[in-house]
Amino acid sequence: MSLDAAAHHAQTAGLVLLFGCFVIAVIYALWPSNRQKFSQAARMPLEDDND
């Protein structure tokens, strides 16, 4: 296997891996059971915390 072929395979594998991670992140963010968690996190900077 030449260096060019190895580089091509590494780039392809990296692209597939990063695309898979992106898809998993999008699914996690849009999963219905996470909606309340993200809504609470979005309001955190606006809440007054006087503890």
Residue pairs with C-beta under 8 A, 6 or more apart in sequence:
28 34
29 38
